[in-house]
C-alpha cells in the first residue's frame, strides 16, 4: 500500500529515466541563475540557501558549505560526463536515442513561479535541455507532485518551526505515492541515519544535533534532490506607537500578547 513500518527498507522503485542520474541533477543545480532569480523575480527580497536547513536555524545551518552558484561550463561538463551529448553548441542533447526533454510544472497564476520557470527554461535550453513549461491549476500541481507523475516542479514551503528535522520531506518513510511529502523519492542511507540520530541525542543538545544536521546538508547538496532557489525575506511595518513588537525569524506575531499602544 506504499506505507512503511519502522526500520523497513525503502521500496524498490524505477529511477527517473533522466533525473535518476545525480550528475544531471547537479547539472541542473549548477545552471540556475540564483542571483538573477533573487534580483529579478523576488525583487531582491531573498537570500541564498545551501541545502535543506534554513539559515535562520543558526545552530544547525552549515555556513561552511558554499551554495550552488551558476556555472554553465561546469553544468555542461556534468552533462557530458553523464553521456548527454549534442553536435556543436546548439540543439537538444541526446543519449541512447533519447532527448534531454523534461516537463517543468508549477501553478498557473503565481507570477513569481511562472517567471522562475521562464528563466530556468532559457538557461537550461541554452546548455542542451528541452524544457517544456507546464502551468496548471494548483490542485492539479499538488496531485501530480504527490502522485509522483512529474519531472520537475517549482514549489515553495513556508512557515515551520525553528527545528531542522525534516523527516516529513526526506525520510523514505514518507515516500508514499499520493500522500507523502518525500515526493522526490529521496533516499540516502547516511542521510536517513542522520535523521534518526538527530532525534535521539540525549538532552537534545543543539551542539551535538547541529553536527549531525550539518553533515546531512553536505550529503543533500551532493545528491541534489532539490534545487534550493532562495529563502524569501519577510518585511514588517508597524506604527511608532506600537510597543513590544518584536518579530522573530519564524512569526511576526509570536509575542502578540505583549504588544500595547502608547497613548
Buried (B, 14 or more C-beta within 10 A) or exposed (E): EEEBEEEEEBBEEEEBEBBEBBBBBBBBBBBBBBEEBBEEBBEEBBBBBBBBBBBEBEBBBBEEBEBBEBBBEBBBBBBBEBEBEBEEEEEEBBBEEEBBBBBBBBBBEBEBBBBBBEBBBEBBBBBBBBBEBBBBEEEEBBBBBBEBEBBBBBBEEEEEEBBBBBBEBBBBBBBBBEEBBBBBBBBBEEBBEBBBBBEEBEEEEBEEBBBBBBBBBBBBBEBBBBBBBBBBEEEEEEEEEEEEBEBEEBEBEEEEEEEEEEE
